[in-house]
């Protein structure tokens, strides 16, 4: 199995939900920062009776670089979160495909995950179950053939 993933998104439903959650948290942080900076500007300006627009101009002149950094970091955070989530969504996706194949009656081999993936214990448990199921099926087929040969005697 390849150690490097070629896809950034392996399980869209989960990974896009994580990306939406990151955007929600970022938006809340961004709006809260604006509110706090506005209040701070009003409190420390020395003249709270100045026009609100004057306070806003003064505040934006000081903090615009911070907000530019916020805007630049949002896609970086989303990309990193989606890429990192591959370590747990990729194995679940792979295991789901193996289970689906088994349920459709296909013979499947053991599931393996990449070295840096999560859920290795889950793969081990699945492989143990697969081995047990295969040995039980083999024993059942032996018992049926013995019963058939005993019934013909």
Backbone as CSV, one residue per row, in Angstrom:
resi,resn,N_x,N_y,N_z,CA_x,CA_y,CA_z,C_x,C_y,C_z
1,UNK,0.840,-1.186,0.000,0.000,0.000,0.000,0.879,1.242,0.000
2,UNK,0.458,2.241,-0.755,1.191,3.506,-0.812,1.137,4.188,0.553
3,UNK,2.213,4.836,0.921,2.245,5.552,2.195,1.740,6.979,2.066
4,UNK,1.764,7.545,0.858,1.307,8.926,0.668,-0.055,8.922,0.016
5,UNK,-0.907,9.769,0.494,-2.236,9.912,-0.101,-2.151,10.812,-1.317
6,UNK,-2.907,10.468,-2.326,-2.939,11.314,-3.512,-4.129,12.259,-3.476
7,UNK,-5.146,11.918,-2.721,-6.338,12.762,-2.606,-6.300,13.543,-1.305
8,UNK,-6.765,14.762,-1.365,-6.889,15.557,-0.140,-8.188,15.197,0.568
9,UNK,-9.229,14.977,-0.209,-10.540,14.656,0.359,-10.836,13.191,0.099
10,UNK,-11.025,12.419,1.184,-11.325,11.008,1.014,-12.754,10.676,1.433
11,UNK,-13.317,11.463,2.334,-14.666,11.197,2.844,-15.363,12.552,2.929
12,UNK,-15.949,12.980,1.809,-16.444,14.351,1.657,-17.387,14.782,2.774
13,UNK,-18.317,13.932,3.124,-19.335,14.312,4.111,-18.691,14.775,5.424
14,UNK,-17.763,14.005,5.929,-17.116,14.340,7.200,-16.140,15.494,7.030
15,UNK,-15.323,15.444,5.995,-14.291,16.457,5.838,-14.873,17.830,5.516
16,UNK,-15.939,17.878,4.739,-16.568,19.174,4.472,-17.269,19.692,5.715
17,UNK,-17.802,18.800,6.540,-18.395,19.230,7.813,-17.320,19.843,8.710
18,UNK,-16.136,19.256,8.721,-15.026,19.825,9.497,-14.623,21.189,8.939
19,UNK,-14.573,21.315,7.629,-14.206,22.604,7.009,-15.245,23.666,7.346
20,UNK,-16.530,23.291,7.289,-17.580,24.256,7.665,-17.450,24.662,9.126
21,UNK,-17.103,23.714,9.981,-16.943,24.026,11.407,-15.776,24.971,11.625
22,UNK,-14.675,24.767,10.911,-13.519,25.670,11.012,-13.929,27.073,10.553
23,UNK,-14.676,27.162,9.445,-15.120,28.484,8.968,-16.052,29.145,9.977
24,UNK,-16.925,28.362,10.610,-17.813,28.913,11.631,-17.012,29.456,12.806
25,UNK,-16.063,28.677,13.294,-15.235,29.127,14.422,-14.421,30.355,14.042
26,UNK,-13.876,30.349,12.833,-13.101,31.496,12.378,-13.983,32.735,12.306
27,UNK,-15.195,32.605,11.783,-16.116,33.740,11.670,-16.486,34.281,13.049
28,UNK,-16.759,33.379,13.991,-17.074,33.817,15.357,-15.882,34.545,15.961
29,UNK,-14.692,34.007,15.785,-13.485,34.678,16.296,-13.304,36.043,15.645
30,UNK,-13.508,36.105,14.345,-13.346,37.359,13.600,-14.340,38.412,14.085
31,UNK,-15.617,38.048,14.187,-16.643,39.000,14.627,-16.457,39.412,16.088
32,UNK,-16.074,38.468,16.918,-15.808,38.793,18.327,-14.627,39.742,18.436
33,UNK,-13.609,39.511,17.629,-12.444,40.405,17.641,-12.832,41.820,17.231
34,UNK,-13.660,41.925,16.201,-14.114,43.254,15.774,-14.887,43.938,16.898
35,UNK,-15.787,43.201,17.536,-16.573,43.783,18.629,-15.679,44.215,19.788
36,UNK,-14.740,43.351,20.154,-13.852,43.692,21.274,-12.952,44.881,20.938
37,UNK,-12.442,44.910,19.723,-11.597,46.031,19.322,-12.389,47.336,19.255
38,UNK,-13.642,47.252,18.845,-14.491,48.442,18.811,-14.716,48.972,20.222
39,UNK,-15.045,48.084,21.136,-15.251,48.500,22.533,-13.959,49.052,23.108
40,UNK,-12.852,48.366,22.831,-11.557,48.829,23.318,-11.237,50.221,22.791
41,UNK,-11.473,50.443,21.525,-11.213,51.749,20.922,-12.051,52.832,21.598
42,UNK,-13.308,52.521,21.874,-14.182,53.497,22.534,-13.703,53.802,23.951
43,UNK,-13.213,52.781,24.648,-12.797,52.967,26.043,-11.463,53.691,26.181
44,UNK,-10.521,53.413,25.306,-9.179,53.978,25.466,-8.926,55.224,24.632
45,UNK,-9.898,55.626,23.862,-9.667,56.771,22.973,-9.527,58.078,23.741
46,UNK,-10.006,58.130,24.936,-9.925,59.363,25.716,-11.136,60.255,25.518
47,UNK,-11.825,60.094,24.417,-13.010,60.906,24.164,-14.131,60.002,23.651
48,UNK,-14.894,59.422,24.566,-15.956,58.512,24.140,-17.090,59.226,23.400
49,UNK,-17.094,60.551,23.390,-18.179,61.288,22.734,-17.848,61.666,21.288
50,UNK,-16.679,61.233,20.824,-16.346,61.414,19.410,-17.348,60.641,18.558
51,UNK,-17.400,60.982,17.320,-18.263,60.238,16.412,-17.781,58.795,16.299
52,UNK,-18.739,57.909,16.181,-18.425,56.486,16.053,-17.531,56.240,14.837
53,UNK,-17.793,56.947,13.751,-17.000,56.762,12.534,-15.531,57.161,12.758
54,UNK,-15.298,58.169,13.593,-13.919,58.555,13.894,-13.204,57.443,14.661
55,UNK,-13.936,56.826,15.603,-13.358,55.702,16.366,-13.027,54.533,15.429
56,UNK,-13.925,54.264,14.505,-13.721,53.149,13.572,-12.511,53.393,12.663
57,UNK,-12.363,54.604,12.182,-11.210,54.930,11.334,-9.910,54.715,12.090
58,UNK,-9.876,55.162,13.332,-8.672,55.007,14.148,-8.387,53.528,14.414
59,UNK,-9.439,52.773,14.699,-9.253,51.352,14.992,-8.755,50.610,13.754
60,UNK,-9.404,50.805,12.603,-9.019,50.089,11.399,-7.603,50.412,10.970
61,UNK,-7.189,51.627,11.175,-5.820,52.003,10.803,-4.798,51.189,11.597
62,UNK,-5.153,50.817,12.826,-4.219,50.079,13.675,-4.275,48.563,13.469
63,UNK,-5.440,48.035,13.144,-5.586,46.577,13.165,-5.766,45.923,11.791
64,UNK,-5.748,46.685,10.747,-5.947,46.074,9.429,-4.922,44.981,9.123
65,UNK,-3.647,45.102,9.507,-2.710,44.004,9.244,-3.118,42.698,9.940
66,UNK,-3.682,42.812,11.133,-4.134,41.621,11.859,-5.257,40.934,11.082
67,UNK,-6.184,41.696,10.565,-7.296,41.113,9.832,-6.866,40.536,8.487
68,UNK,-5.854,41.108,7.880,-5.322,40.537,6.646,-4.719,39.161,6.957
69,UNK,-4.001,39.070,8.060,-3.432,37.779,8.474,-4.561,36.776,8.745
70,UNK,-5.636,37.220,9.416,-6.800,36.355,9.640,-7.319,35.800,8.318
71,UNK,-7.467,36.668,7.344,-8.005,36.252,6.053,-7.082,35.285,5.326
72,UNK,-5.783,35.503,5.441,-4.820,34.622,4.791,-4.779,33.256,5.480
73,UNK,-4.929,33.237,6.788,-4.822,31.981,7.528,-6.050,31.079,7.403
74,UNK,-7.216,31.627,7.108,-8.420,30.801,7.024,-8.266,29.655,6.020
75,UNK,-7.884,29.891,4.774,-7.728,28.745,3.866,-6.620,27.787,4.291
76,UNK,-5.587,28.312,4.936,-4.515,27.448,5.435,-5.066,26.513,6.505
77,UNK,-5.859,27.037,7.423,-6.460,26.218,8.485,-7.398,25.170,7.896
78,UNK,-8.200,25.563,6.926,-9.144,24.623,6.312,-8.382,23.514,5.593
79,UNK,-7.389,23.882,4.803,-6.599,22.887,4.079,-5.929,21.918,5.042
80,UNK,-5.309,22.447,6.095,-4.620,21.596,7.059,-5.596,20.662,7.773
81,UNK,-6.765,21.160,8.122,-7.758,20.337,8.813,-8.251,19.212,7.913
82,UNK,-8.541,19.530,6.667,-9.021,18.499,5.732,-7.915,17.471,5.478
83,UNK,-6.706,17.940,5.291,-5.584,17.021,5.057,-5.340,16.134,6.281
84,UNK,-5.366,16.716,7.471,-5.169,15.934,8.694,-6.303,14.937,8.900
85,UNK,-7.521,15.338,8.549,-8.670,14.458,8.760,-8.591,13.200,7.904
86,UNK,-7.772,13.212,6.868,-7.575,12.001,6.069,-7.051,10.847,6.912
87,UNK,-6.360,11.166,7.991,-5.787,10.120,8.832,-6.857,9.325,9.581
88,UNK,-8.047,9.888,9.720,-9.114,9.096,10.316,-10.278,8.839,9.366
89,UNK,-10.491,9.699,8.378,-11.579,9.431,7.434,-11.165,8.415,6.371
90,UNK,-9.903,8.428,5.969,-9.426,7.465,4.974,-9.588,6.027,5.445
91,UNK,-9.120,5.693,6.657,-9.312,4.328,7.148,-10.788,3.933,7.291
92,UNK,-11.612,4.845,7.753,-13.039,4.526,7.884,-13.644,4.280,6.505
93,UNK,-13.271,5.093,5.537,-13.762,4.916,4.172,-13.315,3.568,3.605
94,UNK,-12.057,3.222,3.826,-11.521,1.951,3.328,-12.232,0.776,4.005
95,UNK,-12.426,0.854,5.309,-13.113,-0.207,6.039,-14.571,-0.324,5.588
96,UNK,-15.222,0.789,5.364,-16.606,0.779,4.889,-16.702,0.062,3.536
97,UNK,-15.765,0.310,2.660,-15.761,-0.365,1.356,-15.563,-1.874,1.505
98,UNK,-14.702,-2.285,2.431,-14.490,-3.722,2.672,-15.769,-4.368,3.211
99,UNK,-16.417,-3.700,4.148,-17.657,-4.240,4.714,-18.735,-4.323,3.636
100,UNK,-18.828,-3.311,2.810,-19.800,-3.306,1.710,-19.527,-4.468,0.752
101,UNK,-18.264,-4.709,0.430,-17.909,-5.826,-0.453,-18.315,-7.157,0.171
102,UNK,-18.042,-7.316,1.458,-18.425,-8.550,2.141,-19.936,-8.748,2.130
103,UNK,-20.675,-7.669,2.377,-22.130,-7.794,2.419,-22.715,-8.146,1.060
104,UNK,-21.998,-7.828,-0.010,-22.433,-8.169,-1.360,-21.943,-9.552,-1.783
105,UNK,-21.309,-10.265,-0.844,-20.879,-11.627,-1.114,-19.521,-11.748,-1.768
106,UNK,-18.828,-10.666,-1.930,-17.498,-10.713,-2.543,-16.476,-11.212,-1.532
107,UNK,-15.504,-11.938,-2.024,-14.403,-12.367,-1.165,-13.436,-11.200,-1.081
108,UNK,-13.069,-10.858,0.122,-12.185,-9.695,0.307,-10.965,-10.104,1.108
109,UNK,-9.887,-9.399,0.887,-8.681,-9.643,1.662,-8.659,-8.714,2.870
110,UNK,-7.638,-8.852,3.673,-7.562,-8.059,4.892,-7.424,-6.575,4.577
111,UNK,-7.881,-5.776,5.518,-7.781,-4.329,5.357,-6.472,-3.861,5.998
112,UNK,-5.792,-2.954,5.319,-4.563,-2.360,5.865,-4.677,-0.848,5.775
113,UNK,-4.130,-0.203,6.770,-4.129,1.258,6.815,-2.695,1.744,6.698
114,UNK,-2.548,2.988,6.334,-1.218,3.588,6.253,-0.616,3.716,7.655
115,UNK,0.695,3.791,7.696,1.412,3.816,8.975,0.953,4.966,9.877
116,UNK,0.716,6.133,9.320,0.368,7.306,10.131,-1.136,7.484,10.325
117,UNK,-1.938,6.544,9.835,-3.385,6.636,10.002,-3.790,6.281,11.430
118,UNK,-4.986,6.711,11.764,-5.593,6.302,13.024,-6.364,5.001,12.798
119,UNK,-6.860,4.411,13.849,-7.759,3.248,13.810,-7.076,1.935,13.448
120,UNK,-5.785,1.773,13.703,-5.133,0.500,13.402,-5.754,-0.649,14.186
121,UNK,-6.204,-0.375,15.403,-6.851,-1.416,16.208,-8.138,-1.885,15.537
122,UNK,-8.845,-0.950,14.907,-10.072,-1.298,14.197,-9.764,-2.216,13.014
123,UNK,-8.700,-1.956,12.307,-8.290,-2.825,11.200,-7.923,-4.210,11.718
124,UNK,-7.201,-4.254,12.842,-6.833,-5.541,13.429,-8.076,-6.332,13.825
125,UNK,-9.042,-5.660,14.437,-10.289,-6.325,14.838,-11.057,-6.825,13.619
126,UNK,-11.117,-6.020,12.574,-11.804,-6.435,11.358,-11.110,-7.649,10.741
127,UNK,-9.786,-7.612,10.690,-9.042,-8.723,10.101,-9.222,-10.002,10.925
128,UNK,-9.266,-9.885,12.243,-9.525,-11.040,13.107,-10.908,-11.601,12.829
129,UNK,-11.893,-10.721,12.715,-13.253,-11.150,12.394,-13.296,-11.827,11.031
130,UNK,-12.591,-11.273,10.079,-12.553,-11.846,8.733,-11.942,-13.242,8.754
131,UNK,-10.846,-13.410,9.500,-10.210,-14.726,9.609,-11.142,-15.726,10.280
132,UNK,-11.816,-15.288,11.348,-12.744,-16.169,12.064,-13.911,-16.554,11.167
133,UNK,-14.431,-15.599,10.446,-15.541,-15.871,9.535,-15.108,-16.835,8.434
134,UNK,-13.920,-16.642,7.895,-13.409,-17.540,6.858,-13.218,-18.952,7.397
135,UNK,-12.658,-19.086,8.610,-12.434,-20.426,9.169,-13.761,-21.082,9.525
136,UNK,-14.736,-20.327,10.026,-16.062,-20.881,10.314,-16.745,-21.338,9.032
137,UNK,-16.626,-20.563,7.978,-17.226,-20.940,6.691,-16.560,-22.199,6.154
138,UNK,-15.262,-22.306,6.332,-14.542,-23.494,5.872,-14.985,-24.719,6.660
139,UNK,-15.116,-24.575,7.994,-15.571,-25.688,8.824,-16.993,-26.089,8.468
140,UNK,-17.857,-25.118,8.205,-19.236,-25.423,7.827,-19.284,-26.168,6.496
141,UNK,-18.435,-25.790,5.555,-18.424,-26.490,4.268,-17.899,-27.913,4.441
142,UNK,-16.917,-28.123,5.355,-16.428,-29.482,5.649,-17.522,-30.323,6.274
143,UNK,-18.278,-29.757,7.213,-19.348,-30.483,7.880,-20.436,-30.868,6.886
144,UNK,-20.775,-29.974,5.965,-21.811,-30.266,4.966,-21.358,-31.372,4.027
145,UNK,-20.088,-31.379,3.634,-19.594,-32.424,2.736,-19.543,-33.757,3.464
146,UNK,-19.203,-33.764,4.771,-19.201,-35.005,5.556,-20.633,-35.531,5.695
147,UNK,-21.609,-34.626,5.936,-22.995,-35.040,6.066,-23.517,-35.600,4.741
148,UNK,-23.108,-34.989,3.638,-23.547,-35.458,2.328,-22.977,-36.832,2.017
149,UNK,-21.708,-37.046,2.354,-21.103,-38.342,2.082,-21.651,-39.411,3.040
150,UNK,-21.991,-39.055,4.283,-22.582,-39.997,5.225,-24.006,-40.346,4.826
151,UNK,-24.726,-39.392,4.253,-26.102,-39.637,3.829,-26.171,-40.507,2.590
152,UNK,-25.127,-40.561,1.779,-25.140,-41.365,0.554,-24.727,-42.797,0.825
153,UNK,-24.235,-43.070,2.027,-23.786,-44.420,2.371,-24.930,-45.267,2.807
